[in-house]
């Protein structure tokens, strides 16, 4: 009987200690927030790596000046200008946008490079725009033909699409679009629409993979 009483007392004592520890951890979480989150310089928040779904493509289905269309798209994706001259996509603050020259972009997509360099201000007239969203994923901005909008816009794309993404707006490609970087597969470099203009508009032909495909070459 004495042994049983001692054992019962020890069990109650252990339960009290365990309950006290759980209460302490819960209090710390309330006071200091979830562990594993740390605010980085520039407003960027680092989180523990998780498997995220690719962002949905964004299409502005109205026409207008290129400057106004870019402004509308940036407002819709919630991005602002980079705060530094040049930096890697993986180091850029979330909720920011930058630019990349067509040859550099083509090389990244063809080789499936894990990262890319962004410029705060476009150094060439035909640069492509890149958005880094709040979840760390990336969108590539360009212009498409009107008949492509209905195929790109749906959140669920059962089939891979062949996409012709223009660097600048034109009568041929008047609609602005932002497509998920991690869903793009290119087998060729961007080509100039007018061979007589070195810095003239270019077009990048590539595959926009279906939403069922799980692949993410660009670092987040």
C-alpha positions as CSV (number, residue, x, y, z in Angstrom):
1,X,0.0,0.0,0.0
2,X,2.8,2.4,0.9
3,X,4.5,1.7,-2.5
4,X,1.2,2.3,-4.3
5,X,0.8,5.6,-2.5
6,X,4.3,6.7,-3.3
7,X,3.8,5.8,-7.0
8,X,0.5,7.7,-7.2
9,X,2.1,10.7,-5.6
10,X,5.0,10.7,-8.1
11,X,2.5,10.4,-11.0
12,X,0.5,13.4,-9.7
13,X,3.8,15.4,-9.3
14,X,4.9,14.6,-12.9
15,X,1.5,15.6,-14.3
16,X,1.8,18.9,-12.4
17,X,5.3,19.6,-13.8
18,X,4.1,18.7,-17.4
19,X,1.0,21.0,-17.1
20,X,3.2,23.8,-15.8
21,X,5.6,23.5,-18.8
22,X,2.7,23.5,-21.3
23,X,1.2,26.6,-19.6
24,X,4.6,28.4,-19.8
25,X,5.0,27.6,-23.5
26,X,1.5,28.8,-24.2
27,X,2.1,32.0,-22.4
28,X,5.3,32.6,-24.3
29,X,3.5,32.1,-27.6
30,X,0.9,34.7,-26.7
31,X,3.5,37.2,-25.6
32,X,6.1,36.8,-28.4
33,X,4.1,35.3,-31.3
34,X,4.8,32.1,-33.2
35,X,8.3,30.8,-33.0
36,X,10.2,30.6,-36.2
37,X,9.2,34.0,-37.6
38,X,11.7,36.8,-37.9
39,X,11.3,40.2,-39.5
40,X,14.2,40.8,-41.9
41,X,15.5,44.2,-43.1
42,X,13.3,46.0,-45.6
43,X,10.0,44.5,-44.3
44,X,10.7,41.0,-45.6
45,X,9.5,38.2,-43.3
46,X,11.3,34.9,-43.4
47,X,9.3,31.8,-42.6
48,X,10.1,28.1,-42.3
49,X,10.2,26.5,-45.7
50,X,6.8,25.1,-46.8
51,X,5.4,23.6,-50.0
52,X,3.4,26.4,-51.6
53,X,1.1,26.2,-54.5
54,X,2.1,28.3,-57.6
55,X,0.3,31.7,-57.7
56,X,-2.5,32.2,-60.1
57,X,-1.8,34.1,-63.3
58,X,-3.1,37.7,-63.4
59,X,-4.6,39.3,-66.5
60,X,-5.9,42.8,-66.9
61,X,-8.5,42.4,-69.6
62,X,-8.6,46.1,-70.6
63,X,-6.4,48.0,-73.0
64,X,-4.6,51.3,-72.4
65,X,-1.2,52.9,-72.2
66,X,1.6,50.6,-71.2
67,X,2.4,52.8,-68.2
68,X,-1.2,52.7,-66.9
69,X,-1.5,48.9,-67.5
70,X,1.7,48.3,-65.5
71,X,0.4,50.6,-62.7
72,X,-2.9,48.6,-62.5
73,X,-1.1,45.3,-62.4
74,X,1.3,46.3,-59.7
75,X,-1.6,47.5,-57.6
76,X,-3.4,44.2,-58.1
77,X,-0.4,42.1,-57.1
78,X,0.6,44.4,-54.3
79,X,4.2,45.2,-55.2
80,X,6.3,48.3,-55.1
81,X,9.7,49.3,-56.5
82,X,12.9,47.7,-55.3
83,X,14.8,49.7,-52.7
84,X,18.3,48.8,-54.1
85,X,19.9,49.0,-57.5
86,X,20.5,45.3,-58.3
87,X,19.8,42.2,-56.2
88,X,19.0,38.5,-56.5
89,X,15.4,37.5,-56.6
90,X,15.9,35.3,-53.6
91,X,17.2,38.3,-51.6
92,X,14.6,40.9,-52.8
93,X,12.0,42.0,-50.3
94,X,8.6,40.4,-50.7
95,X,6.0,42.7,-52.2
96,X,8.5,44.3,-54.6
97,X,9.2,44.4,-58.4
98,X,12.2,44.7,-60.6
99,X,13.4,44.2,-64.1
100,X,15.5,41.7,-66.0
101,X,17.1,42.0,-69.5
102,X,15.7,39.5,-72.1
103,X,18.9,37.5,-72.6
104,X,19.3,37.0,-68.9
105,X,15.7,35.9,-68.5
106,X,15.9,33.5,-71.4
107,X,19.0,31.9,-69.9
108,X,17.3,31.5,-66.5
109,X,14.3,29.8,-68.1
110,X,16.2,27.6,-70.6
111,X,18.7,26.4,-68.0
112,X,16.1,26.3,-65.2
113,X,18.4,28.4,-63.0
114,X,17.4,28.5,-59.3
115,X,17.7,32.3,-59.1
116,X,17.9,35.5,-61.2
117,X,19.2,39.0,-60.9
118,X,16.7,42.0,-60.7
119,X,17.3,45.6,-61.5
120,X,15.5,48.4,-59.7
121,X,15.3,50.4,-63.0
122,X,15.1,48.8,-66.4
123,X,18.5,49.2,-68.1
124,X,17.0,48.5,-71.6
125,X,13.7,49.4,-73.1
126,X,12.7,45.8,-73.7
127,X,13.3,44.5,-70.2
128,X,10.8,42.2,-68.6
129,X,9.2,42.9,-65.2
130,X,9.3,40.5,-62.3
131,X,7.0,40.7,-59.3
132,X,7.9,39.0,-55.9
133,X,4.6,38.4,-54.1
134,X,3.9,38.4,-50.4
135,X,4.4,34.6,-50.2
136,X,7.8,34.8,-51.9
137,X,6.7,33.4,-55.2
138,X,7.4,35.2,-58.5
139,X,5.4,36.4,-61.5
140,X,6.8,37.3,-64.9
141,X,5.1,40.3,-66.6
142,X,4.5,40.7,-70.3
143,X,1.9,41.3,-73.0
144,X,-0.3,38.8,-74.8
145,X,-2.8,38.6,-77.6
146,X,-6.4,39.1,-76.7
147,X,-7.4,35.5,-77.5
148,X,-5.0,34.1,-74.9
149,X,-6.6,35.8,-71.9
150,X,-9.4,33.3,-71.5
151,X,-6.9,30.4,-71.5
152,X,-4.4,31.9,-69.0
153,X,-6.8,33.5,-66.5
154,X,-8.6,30.4,-65.0
155,X,-7.1,29.3,-61.7
156,X,-7.2,25.7,-63.0
157,X,-5.4,24.9,-66.2
158,X,-5.7,21.2,-67.0
159,X,-3.3,21.5,-70.0
160,X,0.0,23.1,-70.7
161,X,-0.3,26.2,-72.9
162,X,2.2,27.5,-75.5
163,X,2.7,31.1,-74.6
164,X,4.1,34.0,-76.6
165,X,5.0,36.7,-74.0
166,X,5.9,40.1,-75.4
167,X,8.1,42.5,-73.5
168,X,6.1,45.6,-74.5
169,X,2.5,46.3,-75.5
170,X,1.5,46.6,-79.2
171,X,-1.6,46.2,-81.4
172,X,-0.7,42.5,-81.7
173,X,-0.3,42.0,-77.9
174,X,-2.3,44.7,-76.0
175,X,-3.2,42.9,-72.8
176,X,-0.8,42.8,-69.8
177,X,-0.4,39.6,-67.9
178,X,1.6,38.2,-65.0
179,X,2.4,34.4,-65.1
180,X,4.0,32.3,-62.4
181,X,7.7,31.9,-62.9
182,X,7.8,28.4,-61.5
183,X,5.3,27.2,-64.2
184,X,7.4,28.4,-67.2
185,X,9.5,26.1,-69.3
186,X,11.4,27.7,-72.3
187,X,13.4,25.9,-75.0
188,X,14.6,29.0,-76.8
189,X,15.9,32.5,-76.1
190,X,13.8,35.7,-76.6
191,X,13.7,36.9,-80.2
192,X,13.4,40.4,-81.5
193,X,10.1,41.3,-83.2
194,X,12.0,43.8,-85.4
195,X,15.5,42.6,-86.3
196,X,16.4,46.2,-87.3
197,X,15.9,47.5,-83.7
198,X,18.5,46.2,-81.2
199,X,16.7,47.3,-78.1
200,X,13.2,47.0,-79.7
201,X,10.4,44.8,-78.3
202,X,11.1,41.1,-78.0
203,X,8.9,38.0,-77.6
204,X,9.6,34.9,-75.5
205,X,8.0,31.7,-76.7
206,X,7.6,29.1,-73.9
207,X,5.3,26.6,-72.2
208,X,3.0,27.7,-69.3
209,X,2.6,24.4,-67.5
210,X,-0.7,23.2,-66.2
211,X,-1.7,23.8,-62.6
212,X,-1.4,20.1,-62.0
213,X,2.3,20.1,-62.7
214,X,4.5,20.5,-59.5
215,X,7.8,22.2,-60.3
216,X,9.5,25.2,-59.0
217,X,12.9,26.2,-60.5
218,X,13.0,29.7,-59.1
219,X,14.0,30.2,-55.5
220,X,11.4,31.6,-53.2
